[in-house]
């Protein structure tokens, strides 16, 4: 039971990571024409670019994500098959992973690298900015 709960926590962290990258890019793309200033925050944009760069590098190196590996190892330690895990854990896992043909290994690096290219493009089109120092008050 303990390992199954840990596996659910790991898949929750994994889903949060994916959501940050995907929805972050969606907000950036929407925010550029709308003039949202917060999308140019250097910390948001820097972490966003770094996170997708890690995913793309893993895909190019054919390296399985450590979060996926830990989830599988924790489920194995719990002696639970994916189909028999908790409803929430199964739901979060199924939002991220889905069944694809066995010969699709070539497509995922292309998808991840293309998305990283889009993130890099928005990094150039709407570059992040450091916060401007406040002007001292005039007396």
The first five atom37 places (N, CA, C, CB, O) and aatype in JSON, in Angstrom:
{
  "aatype": [20, 20, 20, 20, 20, 20, 20, 20, 20, 20, 20, 20, 20, 20, 20, 20, 20, 20, 20, 20, 20, 20, 20, 20, 20, 20, 20, 20, 20, 20, 20, 20, 20, 20, 20, 20, 20, 20, 20, 20, 20, 20, 20, 20, 20, 20, 20, 20, 20, 20, 20, 20, 20, 20, 20, 20, 20, 20, 20, 20, 20, 20, 20, 20, 20, 20, 20, 20, 20, 20, 20, 20, 20, 20, 20, 20, 20, 20, 20, 20, 20, 20, 20, 20, 20, 20, 20, 20, 20, 20, 20, 20, 20, 20, 20, 20, 20, 20, 20, 20, 20, 20, 20, 20, 20, 20, 20, 20, 20, 20, 20, 20, 20, 20, 20, 20, 20, 20, 20, 20, 20, 20, 20, 20, 20, 20, 20, 20, 20, 20, 20, 20, 20, 20, 20, 20, 20, 20, 20],
  "atom_mask": [
    [1, 1, 1, 1, 1],
    [1, 1, 1, 1, 1],
    [1, 1, 1, 1, 1],
    [1, 1, 1, 1, 1],
    [1, 1, 1, 1, 1],
    [1, 1, 1, 1, 1],
    [1, 1, 1, 1, 1],
    [1, 1, 1, 1, 1],
    [1, 1, 1, 1, 1],
    [1, 1, 1, 1, 1],
    [1, 1, 1, 1, 1],
    [1, 1, 1, 1, 1],
    [1, 1, 1, 1, 1],
    [1, 1, 1, 1, 1],
    [1, 1, 1, 1, 1],
    [1, 1, 1, 1, 1],
    [1, 1, 1, 1, 1],
    [1, 1, 1, 1, 1],
    [1, 1, 1, 1, 1],
    [1, 1, 1, 1, 1],
    [1, 1, 1, 1, 1],
    [1, 1, 1, 1, 1],
    [1, 1, 1, 1, 1],
    [1, 1, 1, 1, 1],
    [1, 1, 1, 1, 1],
    [1, 1, 1, 1, 1],
    [1, 1, 1, 1, 1],
    [1, 1, 1, 1, 1],
    [1, 1, 1, 1, 1],
    [1, 1, 1, 1, 1],
    [1, 1, 1, 1, 1],
    [1, 1, 1, 1, 1],
    [1, 1, 1, 1, 1],
    [1, 1, 1, 1, 1],
    [1, 1, 1, 1, 1],
    [1, 1, 1, 1, 1],
    [1, 1, 1, 1, 1],
    [1, 1, 1, 1, 1],
    [1, 1, 1, 1, 1],
    [1, 1, 1, 1, 1],
    [1, 1, 1, 1, 1],
    [1, 1, 1, 1, 1],
    [1, 1, 1, 1, 1],
    [1, 1, 1, 1, 1],
    [1, 1, 1, 1, 1],
    [1, 1, 1, 1, 1],
    [1, 1, 1, 1, 1],
    [1, 1, 1, 1, 1],
    [1, 1, 1, 1, 1],
    [1, 1, 1, 1, 1],
    [1, 1, 1, 1, 1],
    [1, 1, 1, 1, 1],
    [1, 1, 1, 1, 1],
    [1, 1, 1, 1, 1],
    [1, 1, 1, 1, 1],
    [1, 1, 1, 1, 1],
    [1, 1, 1, 1, 1],
    [1, 1, 1, 1, 1],
    [1, 1, 1, 1, 1],
    [1, 1, 1, 1, 1],
    [1, 1, 1, 1, 1],
    [1, 1, 1, 1, 1],
    [1, 1, 1, 1, 1],
    [1, 1, 1, 1, 1],
    [1, 1, 1, 1, 1],
    [1, 1, 1, 1, 1],
    [1, 1, 1, 1, 1],
    [1, 1, 1, 1, 1],
    [1, 1, 1, 1, 1],
    [1, 1, 1, 1, 1],
    [1, 1, 1, 1, 1],
    [1, 1, 1, 1, 1],
    [1, 1, 1, 1, 1],
    [1, 1, 1, 1, 1],
    [1, 1, 1, 1, 1],
    [1, 1, 1, 1, 1],
    [1, 1, 1, 1, 1],
    [1, 1, 1, 1, 1],
    [1, 1, 1, 1, 1],
    [1, 1, 1, 1, 1],
    [1, 1, 1, 1, 1],
    [1, 1, 1, 1, 1],
    [1, 1, 1, 1, 1],
    [1, 1, 1, 1, 1],
    [1, 1, 1, 1, 1],
    [1, 1, 1, 1, 1],
    [1, 1, 1, 1, 1],
    [1, 1, 1, 1, 1],
    [1, 1, 1, 1, 1],
    [1, 1, 1, 1, 1],
    [1, 1, 1, 1, 1],
    [1, 1, 1, 1, 1],
    [1, 1, 1, 1, 1],
    [1, 1, 1, 1, 1],
    [1, 1, 1, 1, 1],
    [1, 1, 1, 1, 1],
    [1, 1, 1, 1, 1],
    [1, 1, 1, 1, 1],
    [1, 1, 1, 1, 1],
    [1, 1, 1, 1, 1],
    [1, 1, 1, 1, 1],
    [1, 1, 1, 1, 1],
    [1, 1, 1, 1, 1],
    [1, 1, 1, 1, 1],
    [1, 1, 1, 1, 1],
    [1, 1, 1, 1, 1],
    [1, 1, 1, 1, 1],
    [1, 1, 1, 1, 1],
    [1, 1, 1, 1, 1],
    [1, 1, 1, 1, 1],
    [1, 1, 1, 1, 1],
    [1, 1, 1, 1, 1],
    [1, 1, 1, 1, 1],
    [1, 1, 1, 1, 1],
    [1, 1, 1, 1, 1],
    [1, 1, 1, 1, 1],
    [1, 1, 1, 1, 1],
    [1, 1, 1, 1, 1],
    [1, 1, 1, 1, 1],
    [1, 1, 1, 1, 1],
    [1, 1, 1, 1, 1],
    [1, 1, 1, 1, 1],
    [1, 1, 1, 1, 1],
    [1, 1, 1, 1, 1],
    [1, 1, 1, 1, 1],
    [1, 1, 1, 1, 1],
    [1, 1, 1, 1, 1],
    [1, 1, 1, 1, 1],
    [1, 1, 1, 1, 1],
    [1, 1, 1, 1, 1],
    [1, 1, 1, 1, 1],
    [1, 1, 1, 1, 1],
    [1, 1, 1, 1, 1],
    [1, 1, 1, 1, 1],
    [1, 1, 1, 1, 1],
    [1, 1, 1, 1, 1],
    [1, 1, 1, 1, 1],
    [1, 1, 1, 1, 1],
    [1, 1, 1, 1, 1]
  ],
  "atom_positions": [
    [[0.82, -1.2, 0.0], [0.0, 0.0, 0.0], [0.87, 1.27, 0.0], [-0.94, -0.01, 1.22], [0.58, 2.23, -0.71]],
    [[1.95, 1.26, 0.8], [2.83, 2.43, 0.9], [3.47, 2.73, -0.46], [3.92, 2.2, 1.96], [3.5, 3.88, -0.89]],
    [[3.98, 1.69, -1.13], [4.62, 1.88, -2.43], [3.62, 2.32, -3.49], [5.32, 0.6, -2.86], [3.95, 3.08, -4.39]],
    [[2.41, 1.84, -3.37], [1.37, 2.24, -4.33], [1.04, 3.73, -4.16], [0.09, 1.39, -4.14], [0.83, 4.44, -5.14]],
    [[1.0, 4.19, -2.92], [0.76, 5.62, -2.67], [1.93, 6.44, -3.2], [0.56, 5.89, -1.15], [1.72, 7.5, -3.8]],
    [[3.15, 5.97, -2.99], [4.32, 6.68, -3.52], [4.27, 6.72, -5.06], [5.62, 6.0, -3.05], [4.63, 7.73, -5.66]],
    [[3.83, 5.63, -5.68], [3.7, 5.6, -7.14], [2.69, 6.64, -7.6], [3.29, 4.19, -7.64], [2.89, 7.3, -8.61]],
    [[1.59, 6.78, -6.86], [0.59, 7.79, -7.2], [1.14, 9.2, -7.03], [-0.67, 7.61, -6.32], [0.83, 10.1, -7.82]],
    [[1.96, 9.41, -6.02], [2.58, 10.72, -5.83], [3.53, 11.02, -6.98], [3.34, 10.78, -4.48], [3.56, 12.14, -7.5]],
    [[4.32, 10.02, -7.37], [5.25, 10.21, -8.49], [4.5, 10.54, -9.77], [6.12, 8.96, -8.69], [4.91, 11.44, -10.5]],
    [[3.41, 9.83, -10.06], [2.66, 10.12, -11.28], [2.0, 11.5, -11.18], [1.59, 9.02, -11.55], [1.83, 12.18, -12.19]],
    [[1.63, 11.92, -9.98], [1.09, 13.27, -9.8], [2.13, 14.35, -10.08], [0.55, 13.43, -8.39], [1.83, 15.36, -10.7]],
    [[3.36, 14.12, -9.61], [4.46, 15.06, -9.89], [4.74, 15.08, -11.39], [5.73, 14.66, -9.11], [4.98, 16.15, -11.96]],
    [[4.72, 13.92, -12.02], [4.95, 13.82, -13.46], [3.88, 14.59, -14.24], [4.98, 12.34, -13.9], [4.19, 15.32, -15.18]],
    [[2.63, 14.41, -13.83], [1.53, 15.13, -14.49], [1.66, 16.64, -14.29], [0.17, 14.65, -13.94], [1.39, 17.41, -15.21]],
    [[2.09, 17.06, -13.11], [2.3, 18.49, -12.86], [3.4, 19.04, -13.75], [2.65, 18.74, -11.37], [3.29, 20.15, -14.28]],
    [[4.47, 18.27, -13.94], [5.58, 18.66, -14.81], [5.08, 18.85, -16.24], [6.71, 17.6, -14.77], [5.35, 19.87, -16.87]],
    [[4.37, 17.86, -16.73], [3.84, 17.92, -18.11], [2.87, 19.09, -18.25], [3.14, 16.58, -18.49], [2.9, 19.81, -19.25]],
    [[2.02, 19.27, -17.26], [1.03, 20.36, -17.32], [1.7, 21.72, -17.33], [0.08, 20.27, -16.13], [1.27, 22.62, -18.06]],
    [[2.74, 21.89, -16.54], [3.48, 23.15, -16.51], [4.04, 23.48, -17.9], [4.62, 23.09, -15.47], [3.96, 24.62, -18.35]],
    [[4.61, 22.48, -18.55], [5.2, 22.7, -19.87], [4.11, 22.98, -20.91], [6.04, 21.47, -20.29], [4.22, 23.95, -21.67]],
    [[3.08, 22.16, -20.96], [2.06, 22.29, -22.01], [1.2, 23.54, -21.79], [1.16, 21.04, -22.04], [1.06, 24.36, -22.69]],
    [[0.64, 23.68, -20.59], [-0.23, 24.83, -20.35], [0.55, 26.13, -20.24], [-1.05, 24.61, -19.09], [0.04, 27.2, -20.57]],
    [[1.79, 26.04, -19.79], [2.65, 27.22, -19.78], [2.85, 27.76, -21.18], [3.98, 26.91, -19.14], [2.78, 28.97, -21.4]],
    [[3.12, 26.87, -22.13], [3.3, 27.31, -23.52], [2.0, 27.86, -24.08], [3.8, 26.14, -24.39], [2.01, 28.86, -24.8]],
    [[0.89, 27.23, -23.76], [-0.41, 27.74, -24.22], [-0.64, 29.16, -23.7], [-1.55, 26.8, -23.76], [-1.08, 30.03, -24.45]],
    [[-0.35, 29.4, -22.43], [-0.53, 30.73, -21.87], [0.43, 31.74, -22.49], [-0.32, 30.69, -20.36], [0.06, 32.9, -22.69]],
    [[1.64, 31.32, -22.8], [2.6, 32.22, -23.45], [2.09, 32.6, -24.84], [4.0, 31.56, -23.55], [2.11, 33.77, -25.21]],
    [[1.65, 31.61, -25.61], [1.17, 31.87, -26.98], [-0.06, 32.78, -26.95], [0.85, 30.54, -27.71], [-0.19, 33.67, -27.78]],
    [[-0.96, 32.55, -26.02], [-2.15, 33.4, -25.9], [-1.77, 34.78, -25.37], [-3.2, 32.75, -24.98], [-2.33, 35.79, -25.8]],
    [[-0.81, 34.82, -24.44], [-0.45, 36.07, -23.81], [0.35, 37.03, -24.67], [0.31, 35.79, -22.6], [0.36, 38.24, -24.41]],
    [[1.03, 36.52, -25.69], [1.83, 37.41, -26.55], [0.94, 38.44, -27.25], [2.61, 36.59, -27.6], [1.19, 39.64, -27.11]],
    [[-0.11, 38.03, -28.0], [-0.93, 39.05, -28.66], [-1.78, 39.87, -27.69], [-1.83, 38.4, -29.68], [-2.17, 41.0, -27.99]],
    [[-2.07, 39.3, -26.53], [-2.88, 40.02, -25.55], [-2.05, 40.97, -24.69], [-3.63, 39.04, -24.67], [-2.6, 41.74, -23.89]],
    [[-0.73, 40.93, -24.84], [0.14, 41.84, -24.11], [0.28, 41.54, -22.63], [-0.36, 43.21, -24.26], [0.55, 42.45, -21.84]],
    [[0.1, 40.29, -22.23], [0.25, 39.94, -20.83], [1.72, 40.1, -20.43], [-0.25, 38.49, -20.56], [2.59, 39.45, -21.0]],
    [[1.98, 40.94, -19.47], [3.36, 41.21, -19.08], [3.96, 40.07, -18.26], [3.43, 42.5, -18.28], [5.17, 39.84, -18.32]],
    [[3.15, 39.36, -17.51], [3.68, 38.32, -16.63], [4.29, 37.16, -17.4], [2.58, 37.81, -15.72], [5.1, 36.41, -16.85]],
    [[3.9, 36.98, -18.68], [4.48, 35.87, -19.44], [5.94, 36.1, -19.79], [3.68, 35.64, -20.71], [6.62, 35.2, -20.27]],
    [[6.42, 37.29, -19.54], [7.83, 37.59, -19.82], [8.7, 37.47, -18.56], [7.96, 39.01, -20.39], [9.87, 37.87, -18.57]],
    [[8.15, 36.94, -17.5], [8.9, 36.74, -16.27], [10.06, 35.78, -16.53], [7.99, 36.2, -15.14], [9.86, 34.68, -17.04]],
    [[11.26, 36.21, -16.19], [12.48, 35.44, -16.5], [12.48, 34.08, -15.82], [13.71, 36.23, -16.08], [12.96, 33.1, -16.4]],
    [[11.97, 33.99, -14.6], [11.98, 32.72, -13.87], [10.99, 31.74, -14.47], [11.67, 32.94, -12.38], [11.28, 30.56, -14.63]],
    [[9.82, 32.23, -14.81], [8.82, 31.38, -15.46], [9.34, 30.87, -16.8], [7.5, 32.14, -15.67], [9.3, 29.67, -17.07]],
    [[9.82, 31.77, -17.62], [10.27, 31.39, -18.96], [11.53, 30.53, -18.92], [10.53, 32.62, -19.79], [11.66, 29.59, -19.71]],
    [[12.44, 30.85, -18.02], [13.67, 30.06, -17.92], [13.41, 28.63, -17.48], [14.62, 30.72, -16.95], [13.95, 27.69, -18.07]],
    [[12.59, 28.46, -16.45], [12.27, 27.11, -16.0], [11.46, 26.36, -17.05], [11.48, 27.15, -14.68], [11.64, 25.15, -17.23]],
    [[10.59, 27.06, -17.73], [9.77, 26.46, -18.79], [10.67, 25.92, -19.91], [8.76, 27.48, -19.35], [10.51, 24.78, -20.35]],
    [[11.6, 26.74, -20.36], [12.53, 26.31, -21.42], [13.41, 25.16, -20.94], [13.4, 27.5, -21.87], [13.64, 24.2, -21.68]],
    [[13.91, 25.25, -19.74], [14.76, 24.2, -19.2], [14.01, 22.86, -19.1], [15.3, 24.6, -17.81], [14.55, 21.81, -19.43]],
    [[12.77, 22.91, -18.65], [12.0, 21.68, -18.48], [11.75, 20.98, -19.81], [10.67, 21.99, -17.81], [11.89, 19.75, -19.88]],
    [[11.4, 21.71, -20.86], [11.17, 21.05, -22.15], [12.5, 20.64, -22.78], [10.38, 21.97, -23.11], [12.55, 19.66, -23.52]],
    [[13.57, 21.37, -22.5], [14.89, 20.98, -23.01], [15.32, 19.64, -22.41], [15.94, 22.07, -22.71], [15.92, 18.82, -23.11]],
    [[15.03, 19.42, -21.14], [15.35, 18.14, -20.5], [14.56, 17.01, -21.17], [15.03, 18.2, -18.97], [15.12, 15.95, -21.46]],
    [[13.29, 17.24, -21.41], [12.45, 16.22, -22.06], [12.97, 15.91, -23.46], [10.98, 16.69, -22.12], [13.08, 14.74, -23.84]],
    [[13.27, 16.94, -24.24], [13.78, 16.74, -25.59], [15.11, 16.0, -25.58], [13.93, 18.08, -26.31], [15.34, 15.11, -26.4]],
    [[16.0, 16.37, -24.66], [17.29, 15.69, -24.56], [17.12, 14.22, -24.19], [18.19, 16.38, -23.52], [17.8, 13.35, -24.75]],
    [[16.22, 13.93, -23.27], [15.93, 12.54, -22.92], [15.41, 11.76, -24.12], [14.91, 12.48, -21.78], [15.81, 10.62, -24.35]],
    [[14.54, 12.39, -24.89], [13.97, 11.72, -26.07], [15.04, 11.45, -27.12], [12.85, 12.56, -26.67], [15.08, 10.36, -27.7]],
    [[15.91, 12.42, -27.36], [16.97, 12.24, -28.35], [17.97, 11.16, -27.93], [17.7, 13.56, -28.59], [18.51, 10.44, -28.77]],
    [[18.2, 11.05, -26.63], [19.13, 10.06, -26.11], [18.45, 8.7, -25.87], [19.76, 10.56, -24.81], [19.09, 7.75, -25.43]],
    [[17.15, 8.62, -26.18], [16.36, 7.4, -25.92], [16.49, 6.98, -24.47], [16.81, 6.25, -26.86], [16.68, 5.8, -24.15]],
    [[16.39, 7.97, -23.59], [16.51, 7.78, -22.15], [15.12, 7.86, -21.55], [17.47, 8.85, -21.52], [14.42, 8.86, -21.73]],
    [[14.71, 6.84, -20.84], [13.39, 6.83, -20.21], [13.37, 7.82, -19.05], [13.0, 5.41, -19.71], [14.31, 7.88, -18.26]],
    [[12.32, 8.58, -18.98], [12.17, 9.58, -17.91], [12.29, 8.9, -16.55], [10.82, 10.32, -18.04], [11.66, 7.87, -16.31]],
    [[13.09, 9.48, -15.64], [13.23, 8.89, -14.31], [11.9, 8.78, -13.57], [14.2, 9.7, -13.49], [11.7, 7.84, -12.79]],
    [[10.99, 9.72, -13.78], [9.7, 9.65, -13.1], [8.9, 8.42, -13.56], [8.9, 10.93, -13.36], [8.23, 7.78, -12.75]],
    [[8.97, 8.11, -14.84], [8.3, 6.91, -15.35], [8.94, 5.66, -14.76], [8.37, 6.87, -16.9], [8.24, 4.73, -14.36]],
    [[10.26, 5.64, -14.72], [10.99, 4.5, -14.16], [10.62, 4.29, -12.69], [12.51, 4.69, -14.31], [10.36, 3.17, -12.27]],
    [[10.61, 5.37, -11.92], [10.27, 5.27, -10.5], [8.84, 4.79, -10.3], [10.48, 6.61, -9.8], [8.56, 3.98, -9.41]],
    [[7.93, 5.3, -11.13], [6.53, 4.87, -11.0], [6.41, 3.36, -11.21], [5.64, 5.62, -12.02], [5.75, 2.67, -10.43]],
    [[7.05, 2.85, -12.26], [6.99, 1.42, -12.56], [7.65, 0.62, -11.44], [7.68, 1.12, -13.9], [7.11, -0.4, -11.01]],
    [[8.81, 1.08, -10.96], [9.5, 0.37, -9.89], [8.67, 0.35, -8.6], [10.87, 1.01, -9.62], [8.64, -0.67, -7.9]],
    [[8.01, 1.45, -8.28], [7.19, 1.5, -7.07], [5.97, 0.59, -7.2], [6.75, 2.94, -6.79], [5.58, -0.07, -6.23]],
    [[5.36, 0.54, -8.38], [4.23, -0.37, -8.58], [4.69, -1.82, -8.5], [3.56, -0.1, -9.94], [3.98, -2.67, -7.95]],
    [[5.86, -2.11, -9.04], [6.42, -3.46, -8.92], [6.67, -3.82, -7.46], [7.72, -3.59, -9.74], [6.37, -4.93, -7.02]],
    [[7.23, -2.87, -6.7], [7.5, -3.11, -5.28], [6.21, -3.32, -4.5], [8.28, -1.94, -4.68], [6.19, -4.07, -3.52]],
    [[5.14, -2.67, -4.94], [3.84, -2.84, -4.28], [3.16, -4.12, -4.73], [2.94, -1.64, -4.57], [2.19, -4.56, -4.11]],
    [[3.66, -4.72, -5.82], [3.04, -5.93, -6.34], [1.7, -5.65, -7.0], [2.86, -6.94, -5.24], [0.8, -6.49, -6.99]],
    [[1.57, -4.45, -7.57], [0.3, -4.03, -8.16], [0.49, -3.82, -9.66], [-0.22, -2.73, -7.49], [1.43, -3.15, -10.08]],
    [[-0.4, -4.38, -10.45], [-0.4, -4.13, -11.89], [-1.05, -2.79, -12.15], [-1.14, -5.27, -12.67], [-1.84, -2.3, -11.35]],
    [[-0.7, -2.18, -13.29], [-1.26, -0.86, -13.63], [-2.79, -0.87, -13.59], [-0.77, -0.42, -15.02], [-3.4, 0.08, -13.1]],
    [[-3.39, -1.92, -14.08], [-4.86, -2.0, -14.14], [-5.49, -2.07, -12.76], [-5.28, -3.22, -14.95], [-6.65, -1.71, -12.6]],
    [[-4.73, -2.53, -11.75], [-5.27, -2.72, -10.4], [-4.88, -1.63, -9.42], [-4.83, -4.04, -9.87], [-5.17, -1.73, -8.23]],
    [[-4.21, -0.58, -9.9], [-3.78, 0.48, -9.0], [-4.96, 1.36, -8.63], [-2.67, 1.32, -9.64], [-6.08, 1.13, -9.11]],
    [[-4.74, 2.34, -7.8], [-5.83, 3.21, -7.35], [-6.46, 3.95, -8.54], [-5.32, 4.22, -6.31], [-5.82, 4.16, -9.57]],
    [[-7.7, 4.34, -8.37], [-8.42, 5.05, -9.43], [-7.7, 6.34, -9.8], [-9.86, 5.35, -9.01], [-7.52, 6.63, -10.98]],
    [[-7.29, 7.1, -8.8], [-6.63, 8.39, -9.06], [-5.3, 8.18, -9.76], [-6.43, 9.17, -7.74], [-4.98, 8.89, -10.72]],
    [[-4.52, 7.22, -9.31], [-3.24, 6.93, -9.95], [-3.41, 6.49, -11.39], [-2.5, 5.87, -9.17], [-2.67, 6.93, -12.27]],
    [[-4.39, 5.63, -11.63], [-4.68, 5.16, -12.99], [-5.15, 6.32, -13.87], [-5.74, 4.05, -12.98], [-4.74, 6.42, -15.03]],
    [[-5.99, 7.19, -13.33], [-6.5, 8.33, -14.08], [-5.37, 9.28, -14.47], [-7.56, 9.08, -13.26], [-5.28, 9.69, -15.63]],
    [[-4.52, 9.62, -13.52], [-3.41, 10.53, -13.84], [-2.46, 9.91, -14.85], [-2.63, 10.91, -12.56], [-1.99, 10.58, -15.77]],
    [[-2.17, 8.62, -14.68], [-1.29, 7.93, -15.62], [-1.89, 7.93, -17.02], [-1.02, 6.49, -15.16], [-1.18, 8.17, -18.0]],
    [[-3.18, 7.66, -17.13], [-3.83, 7.58, -18.44], [-3.95, 8.95, -19.12], [-5.21, 6.97, -18.29], [-4.06, 9.01, -20.35]],
    [[-3.93, 10.04, -18.35], [-3.94, 11.37, -18.96], [-2.63, 11.65, -19.69], [-4.18, 12.45, -17.89], [-2.6, 12.38, -20.68]],
    [[-1.55, 11.06, -19.19], [-0.24, 11.31, -19.8], [0.16, 10.27, -20.83], [0.81, 11.38, -18.74], [0.75, 10.6, -21.85]],
    [[-0.17, 9.03, -20.56], [0.27, 7.93, -21.42], [-0.93, 7.26, -22.06], [1.11, 6.91, -20.63], [-1.98, 7.11, -21.43]],
    [[-0.78, 6.87, -23.29], [-1.85, 6.17, -23.96], [-1.25, 5.15, -24.9], [-2.77, 7.14, -24.72], [-0.09, 5.25, -25.29]],
    [[-2.06, 4.17, -25.26], [-1.58, 3.09, -26.11], [-1.34, 3.6, -27.53], [-2.58, 1.92, -26.13], [-2.19, 4.27, -28.11]],
    [[-0.19, 3.27, -28.06], [0.16, 3.63, -29.44], [0.73, 2.39, -30.11], [1.19, 4.82, -29.49], [1.08, 1.42, -29.43]],
    [[0.82, 2.39, -31.43], [1.41, 1.23, -32.11], [2.84, 0.98, -31.64], [1.39, 1.45, -33.64], [3.53, 1.89, -31.19]],
    [[3.26, -0.25, -31.74], [4.57, -0.65, -31.23], [5.72, 0.01, -32.0], [4.72, -2.15, -31.3], [6.82, 0.13, -31.46]],
    [[5.49, 0.43, -33.23], [6.57, 0.99, -34.04], [6.6, 2.51, -34.03], [6.45, 0.51, -35.46], [7.03, 3.13, -35.0]],
    [[6.14, 3.12, -32.94], [6.06, 4.59, -32.87], [7.26, 5.23, -32.18], [4.8, 4.99, -32.16], [7.22, 6.43, -31.89]],
    [[8.3, 4.49, -31.91], [9.44, 5.05, -31.17], [10.08, 6.24, -31.87], [10.48, 3.98, -30.97], [10.68, 7.09, -31.2]],
    [[9.98, 6.33, -33.16], [10.61, 7.41, -33.9], [9.84, 8.73, -33.76], [10.72, 7.04, -35.37], [10.43, 9.8, -33.89]],
    [[8.54, 8.66, -33.49], [7.72, 9.88, -33.51], [7.88, 10.73, -32.25], [6.26, 9.51, -33.69], [7.8, 11.95, -32.33]],
    [[8.1, 10.11, -31.08], [8.12, 10.88, -29.84], [9.29, 11.85, -29.76], [8.17, 9.95, -28.67], [9.09, 12.98, -29.32]],
    [[10.49, 11.47, -30.16], [11.55, 12.49, -30.17], [11.22, 13.67, -31.08], [12.87, 11.87, -30.61], [11.56, 14.81, -30.77]],
    [[10.56, 13.4, -32.2], [10.14, 14.49, -33.1], [9.12, 15.4, -32.42], [9.55, 13.93, -34.41], [9.22, 16.63, -32.52]],
    [[8.17, 14.82, -31.75], [7.14, 15.62, -31.07], [7.77, 16.47, -29.97], [6.04, 14.7, -30.47], [7.5, 17.67, -29.88]],
    [[8.6, 15.85, -29.13], [9.21, 16.59, -28.02], [10.15, 17.68, -28.52], [9.97, 15.63, -27.09], [10.17, 18.79, -27.99]],
    [[10.93, 17.36, -29.54], [11.87, 18.36, -30.07], [11.13, 19.48, -30.81], [12.89, 17.69, -31.01], [11.55, 20.63, -30.75]],
    [[10.06, 19.15, -31.48], [9.25, 20.19, -32.14], [8.63, 21.12, -31.11], [8.14, 19.56, -33.02], [8.61, 22.34, -31.29]],
    [[8.14, 20.55, -30.02], [7.56, 21.37, -28.97], [8.64, 22.24, -28.33], [6.88, 20.5, -27.9], [8.4, 23.41, -28.02]],
    [[9.83, 21.67, -28.13], [10.95, 22.46, -27.6], [11.3, 23.59, -28.56], [12.18, 21.57, -27.36], [11.64, 24.69, -28.12]],
    [[11.21, 23.33, -29.87], [11.45, 24.37, -30.86], [10.42, 25.48, -30.76], [11.45, 23.79, -32.27], [10.76, 26.65, -30.89]],
    [[9.16, 25.11, -30.53], [8.11, 26.11, -30.35], [8.38, 26.95, -29.11], [6.73, 25.43, -30.25], [8.22, 28.17, -29.13]],
    [[8.78, 26.31, -28.03], [9.1, 27.04, -26.8], [10.26, 28.01, -27.05], [9.45, 26.07, -25.65], [10.22, 29.15, -26.61]],
    [[11.28, 27.53, -27.75], [12.42, 28.38, -28.08], [12.0, 29.54, -28.98], [13.52, 27.55, -28.75], [12.47, 30.67, -28.81]],
    [[11.12, 29.27, -29.94], [10.62, 30.33, -30.82], [9.89, 31.41, -30.02], [9.69, 29.74, -31.89], [10.1, 32.6, -30.24]],
    [[9.03, 31.0, -29.1], [8.32, 32.0, -28.29], [9.29, 32.72, -27.36], [7.19, 31.34, -27.47], [9.05, 33.86, -26.97]],
    [[10.38, 32.05, -27.0], [11.43, 32.68, -26.18], [12.08, 33.82, -26.96], [12.49, 31.64, -25.75], [12.48, 34.82, -26.38]],
    [[12.18, 33.65, -28.28], [12.79, 34.67, -29.15], [11.76, 35.75, -29.51], [13.35, 34.02, -30.44], [12.08, 36.94, -29.48]],
    [[10.55, 35.35, -29.84], [9.5, 36.29, -30.25], [9.1, 37.2, -29.1], [8.27, 35.53, -30.77], [8.94, 38.41, -29.28]],
    [[8.95, 36.63, -27.92], [8.58, 37.42, -26.74], [9.6, 37.11, -25.64], [7.11, 37.09, -26.25], [9.32, 36.33, -24.73]],
    [[10.78, 37.71, -25.74], [11.85, 37.38, -24.79], [11.48, 37.73, -23.36], [13.13, 38.09, -25.18], [10.77, 38.7, -23.11]],
    [[11.98, 36.93, -22.44], [11.73, 37.26, -21.03], [12.47, 38.53, -20.63], [12.16, 36.09, -20.11], [13.47, 38.91, -21.25]],
    [[11.97, 39.16, -19.62], [12.58, 40.4, -19.15], [12.77, 40.34, -17.65], [11.73, 41.62, -19.54], [11.96, 39.77, -16.92]],
    [[13.85, 40.95, -17.21], [14.07, 41.12, -15.78], [13.13, 42.21, -15.3], [15.55, 41.47, -15.47], [12.78, 43.12, -16.05]],
    [[12.74, 42.11, -14.08], [11.88, 43.14, -13.5], [12.65, 44.44, -13.42], [11.37, 42.72, -12.1], [13.8, 44.46, -13.01]],
    [[12.01, 45.5, -13.81], [12.66, 46.8, -13.75], [12.71, 47.3, -12.32], [11.93, 47.82, -14.66], [11.77, 47.1, -11.54]],
    [[13.81, 47.95, -11.99], [13.93, 48.52, -10.63], [12.95, 49.68, -10.5], [15.41, 49.0, -10.34], [12.76, 50.47, -11.43]],
    [[12.34, 49.77, -9.34], [11.4, 50.84, -9.09], [12.15, 52.18, -9.02], [10.61, 50.58, -7.78], [13.25, 52.27, -8.47]],
    [[11.53, 53.18, -9.58], [12.14, 54.51, -9.52], [12.04, 55.05, -8.1], [11.45, 55.48, -10.52], [11.01, 54.89, -7.44]],
    [[13.12, 55.7, -7.63], [13.06, 56.28, -6.28], [12.04, 57.42, -6.26], [14.47, 56.8, -5.82], [11.85, 58.13, -7.24]],
    [[11.39, 57.55, -5.13], [10.37, 58.59, -4.98], [11.03, 59.97, -4.99], [9.57, 58.39, -3.67], [12.05, 60.19, -4.34]],
    [[10.42, 60.9, -5.73], [10.91, 62.27, -5.81], [10.28, 63.05, -4.64], [10.55, 62.94, -7.21], [9.08, 62.93, -4.37]],
    [[11.1, 63.85, -3.96], [10.53, 64.67, -2.88], [10.45, 66.11, -3.26], [11.34, 64.53, -1.62], [9.99, 66.93, -2.47]]
  ]
}
